[in-house]
C-alpha cells in the first residue's frame, strides 16, 4: 500500500498491480513447469538480487566448497559448466568463474557461518535470466532457483477515496 495525496489534498491508497497476469506470463516462459515463489526470483534490469541457498542444519560453511552455476550455460571444451561463483576453502576462486559475474557476485561471510550460501548478484541484466544451481558437495546439497529478468513497464494505480460523503 502506498499513501498518495492528490492536488485536492484528499487521501488515497494506491495499490500497484501488474496489468499482465504474472502467473500466465511465467507459465508462458516455462511451459509445463510449476514455478513456486520460493524458487523464482523476479527482477528488473539493474536490480540487485538474492538467490537463496540455505542448509537446514545451519552448519558452518566457511571451509566447505560452494558451487553456483547457471544451468542453461554451454559447457566449455573440457565439458565443464563455467561457475557463476566458486567458493573453496574460504576463498572465491575468480579464475574459474564466468567473467561477466566476477565483479557482480558475492556470498555473505556471516551467512556462511550459519549454513547460508545465498548468492547476491548486483546489477542484473536480461542475459542473467535463467536457472541457477547452488551445490555444496560436502553436504550433497543442491538448491535450484529460477531468475526472471524483465522490464515490467505496465503498472496501474487504483485509488480509493477515504473521504466520506
C-alpha positions as a Python dict, from the first residue, in 0.01 Angstrom:
ca = {
    (1, 'X'): (0, 0, 0),
    (2, 'X'): (115, 349, -84),
    (3, 'X'): (-44, 661, 58),
    (4, 'X'): (-98, 921, -212),
    (5, 'X'): (-205, 1283, -176),
    (6, 'X'): (-388, 1441, -467),
    (7, 'X'): (-385, 1811, -558),
    (8, 'X'): (-718, 1841, -378),
    (9, 'X'): (-541, 1709, -63),
    (10, 'X'): (-765, 1403, -40),
    (11, 'X'): (-603, 1082, 74),
    (12, 'X'): (-594, 777, -145),
    (13, 'X'): (-445, 432, -109),
    (14, 'X'): (-282, 314, -426),
    (15, 'X'): (-226, -49, -500),
    (16, 'X'): (28, -119, -766),
    (17, 'X'): (-58, -428, -963),
    (18, 'X'): (78, -557, -1286),
    (19, 'X'): (-159, -539, -1580),
    (20, 'X'): (-9, -854, -1722),
    (21, 'X'): (-112, -1157, -1518),
    (22, 'X'): (224, -1262, -1380),
    (23, 'X'): (134, -1628, -1342),
    (24, 'X'): (32, -1658, -1706),
    (25, 'X'): (345, -1470, -1810),
    (26, 'X'): (571, -1705, -1615),
    (27, 'X'): (388, -2013, -1741),
    (28, 'X'): (431, -1893, -2100),
    (29, 'X'): (805, -1860, -2041),
    (30, 'X'): (839, -2201, -1879),
    (31, 'X'): (556, -2421, -2012),
    (32, 'X'): (497, -2735, -1815),
    (33, 'X'): (694, -2618, -1512),
    (34, 'X'): (533, -2530, -1184),
    (35, 'X'): (714, -2225, -1056),
    (36, 'X'): (681, -2153, -687),
    (37, 'X'): (753, -1816, -532),
    (38, 'X'): (1019, -1975, -313),
    (39, 'X'): (1219, -2087, -617),
    (40, 'X'): (1162, -1796, -854),
    (41, 'X'): (1314, -1451, -823),
    (42, 'X'): (1174, -1175, -1043),
    (43, 'X'): (1383, -865, -1112),
    (44, 'X'): (1416, -571, -1348),
    (45, 'X'): (1743, -489, -1527),
    (46, 'X'): (1975, -302, -1292),
    (47, 'X'): (1833, -460, -976),
    (48, 'X'): (2041, -642, -716),
    (49, 'X'): (1903, -988, -641),
    (50, 'X'): (1945, -1255, -376),
    (51, 'X'): (1933, -1621, -485),
    (52, 'X'): (1864, -1832, -175),
    (53, 'X'): (2063, -2140, -75),
    (54, 'X'): (2044, -2243, 289),
    (55, 'X'): (2109, -2564, 480),
    (56, 'X'): (1851, -2663, 741),
    (57, 'X'): (2132, -2766, 976),
    (58, 'X'): (2291, -2417, 985),
    (59, 'X'): (2632, -2584, 962),
    (60, 'X'): (2933, -2351, 923),
    (61, 'X'): (3018, -2347, 550),
    (62, 'X'): (3327, -2122, 560),
    (63, 'X'): (3561, -2416, 492),
    (64, 'X'): (3332, -2603, 254),
    (65, 'X'): (3302, -2577, -121),
    (66, 'X'): (3003, -2385, -261),
    (67, 'X'): (2941, -2404, -636),
    (68, 'X'): (2697, -2168, -806),
    (69, 'X'): (2630, -2245, -1174),
    (70, 'X'): (2387, -2124, -1438),
    (71, 'X'): (2227, -2439, -1575),
    (72, 'X'): (2147, -2312, -1924),
    (73, 'X'): (2513, -2228, -1999),
    (74, 'X'): (2705, -2431, -2254),
    (75, 'X'): (2991, -2647, -2140),
    (76, 'X'): (3348, -2541, -2210),
    (77, 'X'): (3569, -2760, -2437),
    (78, 'X'): (3663, -2977, -2135),
    (79, 'X'): (3295, -3048, -2065),
    (80, 'X'): (3262, -2822, -1760),
    (81, 'X'): (2987, -2571, -1699),
    (82, 'X'): (3153, -2241, -1603),
    (83, 'X'): (3092, -2121, -1249),
    (84, 'X'): (2890, -1815, -1159),
    (85, 'X'): (3073, -1835, -826),
    (86, 'X'): (3310, -2094, -679),
    (87, 'X'): (3384, -2068, -308),
    (88, 'X'): (3651, -2307, -188),
    (89, 'X'): (3835, -2322, 145),
    (90, 'X'): (3738, -1970, 247),
    (91, 'X'): (3808, -1802, -88),
    (92, 'X'): (3620, -1708, -403),
    (93, 'X'): (3812, -1851, -700),
    (94, 'X'): (3756, -1593, -974),
    (95, 'X'): (3986, -1768, -1226),
    (96, 'X'): (3727, -2040, -1291),
    (97, 'X'): (3424, -1810, -1286),
    (98, 'X'): (3237, -1661, -1580),
    (99, 'X'): (3390, -1321, -1647),
    (100, 'X'): (3051, -1147, -1660),
    (101, 'X'): (2992, -1239, -1294),
    (102, 'X'): (3333, -1192, -1128),
    (103, 'X'): (3274, -831, -1017),
    (104, 'X'): (2899, -867, -951),
    (105, 'X'): (2854, -1170, -722),
    (106, 'X'): (2920, -1233, -354),
    (107, 'X'): (2840, -1455, -58),
    (108, 'X'): (2779, -1321, 291),
    (109, 'X'): (3052, -1441, 532),
    (110, 'X'): (2820, -1413, 833),
    (111, 'X'): (2561, -1615, 643),
    (112, 'X'): (2816, -1887, 562),
    (113, 'X'): (2875, -1930, 938),
    (114, 'X'): (2505, -2024, 969),
    (115, 'X'): (2473, -2255, 668),
    (116, 'X'): (2358, -1981, 431),
    (117, 'X'): (2526, -1982, 88),
    (118, 'X'): (2284, -1729, -62),
    (119, 'X'): (2424, -1560, -374),
    (120, 'X'): (2394, -1186, -434),
    (121, 'X'): (2407, -1072, -796),
    (122, 'X'): (2441, -696, -842),
    (123, 'X'): (2312, -501, -1142),
    (124, 'X'): (2130, -788, -1316),
    (125, 'X'): (2079, -779, -1691),
    (126, 'X'): (1848, -961, -1929),
    (127, 'X'): (2137, -1203, -2002),
    (128, 'X'): (2138, -1312, -1636),
    (129, 'X'): (1792, -1466, -1668),
    (130, 'X'): (1790, -1843, -1626),
    (131, 'X'): (1804, -2132, -1384),
    (132, 'X'): (2080, -2129, -1121),
    (133, 'X'): (2209, -2414, -908),
    (134, 'X'): (2377, -2395, -569),
    (135, 'X'): (2571, -2713, -489),
    (136, 'X'): (2751, -2789, -162),
    (137, 'X'): (2938, -3115, -237),
    (138, 'X'): (3040, -3196, 123),
    (139, 'X'): (2673, -3197, 224),
    (140, 'X'): (2543, -3340, -106),
    (141, 'X'): (2301, -3046, -105),
    (142, 'X'): (2159, -2881, -415),
    (143, 'X'): (1916, -2591, -448),
    (144, 'X'): (1782, -2464, -781),
    (145, 'X'): (1646, -2113, -833),
    (146, 'X'): (1489, -1954, -1141),
    (147, 'X'): (1579, -1589, -1209),
    (148, 'X'): (1337, -1400, -1432),
    (149, 'X'): (1462, -1062, -1554),
    (150, 'X'): (1227, -837, -1746),
    (151, 'X'): (1108, -485, -1790),
    (152, 'X'): (768, -479, -1625),
    (153, 'X'): (650, -146, -1765),
    (154, 'X'): (280, -179, -1716),
    (155, 'X'): (167, -84, -1368),
    (156, 'X'): (-170, 59, -1282),
    (157, 'X'): (-262, 258, -976),
    (158, 'X'): (-609, 207, -836),
    (159, 'X'): (-732, 475, -598),
    (160, 'X'): (-997, 454, -329),
    (161, 'X'): (-1116, 778, -176),
    (162, 'X'): (-1119, 785, 202),
    (163, 'X'): (-1331, 1096, 230),
    (164, 'X'): (-1685, 1027, 347),
    (165, 'X'): (-1968, 1198, 163),
}
